[in-house]
């Protein structure tokens, strides 16, 4: 009895001080990535940028506690916050960064002050500084420290992060088939960023499935305005009214994030309207002197079911539709059904200005060009909002793209490894 009591007291007193192994969350993601194009949320576990983007599309304080502009928004001066330290215990100072940005001159004018000189006024500039920053050796400022990065060729195979309460292992797989096999073999316990549930019903009792609408993305139908048929606005609007839009709760109506302070809810929505679709299609047939309208819809395999639904509705109008599956965007497409990323800052110049190669549709509007040029030069919040409200109104009227829905992203995990 005495021996038992002594053992109990020893265990009671000493056990709390014995180091315990931390749980490792093994997270799988489909895709080929390097350190420059990793999903931002992964790097945000380990560090911060000079700024961070708020839900409403405004840059906020992060490593920098404030910034100011000079010379008509061509000069930005950032002041670093005090008492922020790297994971190696040293305080964050300006000389720790090597910020090389195209067309930008960078000067560290004091330990806590960085000056950026731009070639032209550019109001979205603070949003460019939201990417997490690291010292050599992946030393960051966040709650998790990157301990090991494993590469295969030019791609990252895995990232191991150490935290106070748990560790995380991110593993990357080239295809859905390979990540499912890894999950079944126990190599990973959590699947991130899936667009659909690939598991049969009998697995459901052992899984936790979380669904999140990604309002920073949209699925849309992009029309090639250089095409002889799709250059006709009546036809584009007819197709827009006829296209099924998916879940009303996830409906997209604009290229701007619906949480953004510049989002315009009062644009032409192109909700399903059979009468409007038929009326506008009849006008377009008159424009083409009775020609048979044949169109090819290019999309990826993961949007196959949506493509079939769209084809069904469009063929009711009298349009002949051919679906082709692609793994990259062809130069001579007619219609693209793709998922597009919405940038955190409301700047839409790269996507819709007539001079930009990333303007997929070939959209041209002198009025919209001027709005986009002016909107990226002013830092006045109210002025920017007014311009982007007008931009959305004019773009939706011209209908170079049909905004369908914000995609739903799944996180699937074994119940005991839920994040």
N, C-alpha and C positions, 0 to 999 in steps of 0.2 A: 504493500500500500504506500509506504514511504517513497519507494523507488518510482512508482507510478505518479505520485504527486509531484516529485521532482522533475520527471520527464514532462508532465503537463505544464509546469511553470516555465521550464526551459523553452518548450515549443511556443507557449503563449507570449513570452517576452522576446524571443529571438526571431520567430518566423516572420514578423512584419519587416525585418531588416534584410531578409534573404532576397536577393534580386530575383524577380520573376520574368520569365520570357514574355515578350510583348507579342500580341496577336499580329499576324501579317495578313493584310488584305491583298489578295492577288486579283488584279483587275485586268481584264482583257479588252483590247480595242482593235477593231479592224482598220487596216490602212498602213501605207508605207510612209514613214515620217523620218525627218531629221530634226536636229535641235531647233532649226529656224522655223519649221512649220508645224510644230507640235500643237495640239489643242491647248489653248491658252490656260484653261482651268487647271491643267496638270502642272504647269510651271508656276501658277499662282499659289500652289501649296508651298512652294519653296522660296518664293521671292516676290517683290513688288516692283513696279515701274516708278518713274518720277510722278506719274499721275495714275489714276484709275478711272474707268468709265462708269458713271452712274446709270441707273435704269432709264433715265429720261434722255440719254444721249449727251450728257454734259460731262466734261472732264472735271475730276475732283482731286483733292489733295491725296498724296500717297507719300513717297520719299521726299517729294517737294512739298513744303508747307504753303508756298504761294508763288505766283509768277505775275509779271507785268509785261506790257507791250510798249514798244516805242517805234518811231519812224513809220507811222501808218501801218502797224502790224507786221513790219518786216523784221523787227528785233524782239525776241522773247528773252526775258531774264528770269531764271528759276532760282529760288532760294531753297536749299535743302533744310529739312526739319532737323532740330537738335535731338540728341539722345536716341538716335536710331543706329543700331549696330548690325554689322555683318555676323554671320553665324560663327566666325572665328574670334569674335569678341572685340574687333576693332570698330571704331565709329565710322559711319558712312560719310565720306567727303568727296568733293568734285573730282579729284584726281583719280579716284577709283574707277571712273567710267571711261570707256572709249566709245563715245557715241558718234558713229560715222553715218551721217544721213545725206543722201544725194542732194546736191544743191544747197547745202546748209553748212555754214562755217561755225564751228564750235570752239568756245574759249572758256577755260576755267579761270575766272577772274578773281576768285577767292576760294577758301576751303569749302565754303557752303554756297557758292554762287556760280552758276553756269549761264553763259550768254550764247544764244543762238542767233545768227544773222542769216536771214533768208533772202533769196533773190527777188521774191515778190511777196506781196501780202497773202497770207494763208491762214485763215481762222481755224481750220481743223488741226493745226499743228500740235496742240497739247494732247490730242487723242493719239498721235503717233508715238508719244512717250509713255504709253500705258503698258507696253510690253515689259514683263518681268526682267530685271537686270541681275547679273551675276558677276562675281569676281572669278579669277582663274581657279579652276578646280570645282566649278559649279557651286561656289559659296554664295548663298543668297541671304535674304533678310527674313524669311518666313518661318512658320512653325515646323516645317519639315525640311530636313537637309538631304540633298541628293548625295548618296553615298557611292553609288556605282551606276554607270551607264554602259550597257553592252551593245555593241554595234555589229551588224552584219553587212559588210560592204558599205554602201552610203546610207544605209537605213538603221534606225535604232531598233534593237530587238527587245530591250527591256530597260527600265529605270527603277532603281531601288531607293526609296526614301525612308529616312529614319525620323520618327517623331517621339514626343514625350510619352504619349499614351498608346501609340500603335505605330507599326511600320506599314509601308505600302509598296507593293511591287506592281508596276505597270508593265504589261507584256503586249506586244504588238504582233498581229497576224495579218498576212496578206489577203486572205479571203474569209468569207463567212464559214465555209466548210472547215477550214483549218482551226478557226476559233471555237467552233462547236465541238470538234474533236478534242481540243485541249480542255474544254469545260467538262466533257464526259470523262476524261482521264484524270480529272482533279488537278490539272496544272494551274487552273484559275477558278475562282469562285464567284466572280462578279463580271458581268458583261455590260459594257457601257456603249452608249450611242448607237443602239440598234433601231431600225425603222419598223421592224415587225418582229413578232414572236416566232422563232423558228422551232419551238419545242412542241411535241404532241401533247394532247390533253392529259395523258397519264402522268406527265411530269409536274403538273400544276400544284399538287399538294406539297411539293418540296421546294417550290420557287416563290420568291417575292418579285412581283413585276410592278415597277413604278413607271407611270406614263407622265411625260411633261411636254407640253406644247412649246415648241421652239419659236418664239416670236422674233428671234434674230435671223430667221430663215423664212423663205417662202417657196412654194412650188408654183411655177408659172408657165404659161404658154407664150413663148417668144416668137413673134412673127418676123420673117425676113422682109423688110419693107422694100428691098431691091427686087423682089419677085414680082412678076407681072400681075399676078392675081392679088397678092397680099399688099401691094401698094395701094389697093382700093380700100379706103376707110370704111365704106359701107359693109364690105365683106368681113373686115376685121371685127367690126362691132356686132355683126350678125353671129359670127363664131363665138364671140365673147358672151353674148346673151344665151347661146345654146349650150355652152360648155358646163358640165356638172362641176360644182365647186367643192363638194365634200362636206365634212362636218361643219355645220353653221357656227359652232363654238370655236372653231379654229380658222374661221374665214380670214383670208388676207385680201386687202383691197388697195394696197399701196406698197411701193418699194421702201417705205419708211417703217421702222419698228413702231407698232401701235402704242408703245409706252413712251415714245420720244415726245419731247415738248413741242416738236414741229409737226407731229402727225396730224393729218387733215381727215377727219371722219366724214366730211361732207363732199366727197368726190363722187363721180359717177361709178356706181358699184358693179354694174352689169350682173345683178342677180338674175336667176333663171327667169326668162320671159320669152315664151314661145312666140307670141304675137310679134314682139319687137324683132326677134330673130328672123322670122319669116318675112316681115316687111322689109327689113334691111337687105336680106338675101335677094329678094326680088329686085330691089334697086341695083344690086351688084351684078345680077344677071343681065340687066339692061345695059350696064356699062361694058359688059363683055360680049354683047351682041349674041347672047344665047350659047356661048361656048360651054362645053362641059368643064366644070372646075374640078381638077384633080390635084390633090395635095398630099405631101408626104410628111408624116409626123415622126420625128426622130426623138427617141428617149432611151433611158437605161432600163435594164431588166427589173430593177426594184420598183419602177413606176408602171409596169406592164398592165396591171389591172386598171389603173386610172386611165391609161392610154386607150384601152378597149372601151371603157365607158364613154370617153370623149368621142371616139370614132362612131359609136352607136348613135349618139345624139346628133353629131354633125351629118351623118349620112341620112338622117331623117329630113334634113334640110334639102338634100339633093347634092351634097358634096361627096366626091369619091375620095376616100382616105386610105392611104397605105402606111402601115406602121413599120418602122425600121429601128432595130435596137443597136445602140452605139456604146462605145466605151470612151469616146472623145468627140468633141463638137466638130462636125464637118464644116468646111468652108462654104459649101453650096446648099445648106439646109433651107427648107421652106418654113417648117414650124418645129420648135424645140420644146419638149416638155422636160424641164429640169428643176432641180432645187438650187436656189441662189442664196448666198449669204448676204445678210443685211449688215453693213458696217455700223459700228457703235456710234460714230459721228454721223449726222444726217447728210453730210456732203455726198452728192450723187453725180458730181462732175465726171468721174471716170466711166460711168455706166451709160450716161445719156447725152453727154455733149457730143456734137456732131464730129468733132475732130479726133475723138478717142478710139483707138483700136479695140478697146474692151466694150464698146457700144455694139453689142451683138446684132441688134436689129437693123442697124444703119439708120436709126431715127435721126431726123434733121428738123430742127425748129429754131429759127433765129431768136424767137421770143424766149424759148426755154434755154438756149445757149447763154443769152444775156443774164437771165435769172441765176443760172448756175455759176457764172463767172463772178457776179456781184456777191452772191451768198457766201462764197468761200474767201472773200476779202474783208468782210466786216466781222468784228468780234462782238458787235452789239446783239444781244440775245433777241430782242424784239424785232430788229431788222431782219435777222436771219430767219426767224419764225415766219414773218410775213412773206418772205421770198419763197420759202419752201412750201408754204400753204398754196401759193400760186403755182409753183412747179408741179405739185401733185394734181391740181385741178386741170392744168393744161395737158399733162402727160396722159391722164386717164381719158380725157376727151379724145385724144389722138389714137389711143389704144394700140401702141406697139407691142404690148404684152397683156395677157389676161392673168390677173392675180387670182389664184385659186384658194390656197389654204397654207397655214403655217404647219409644217410637219410635226408629227408626234414622235418623240424620241423615247425609247424604252431603256430602262436599266433593269437587268435580270440578275438575281443573285440567289444563291442557296440561302435558306432561311437563317442559318446560324452565322452567315457571313455578311448579313445585310449592313450596308454603309450607314 
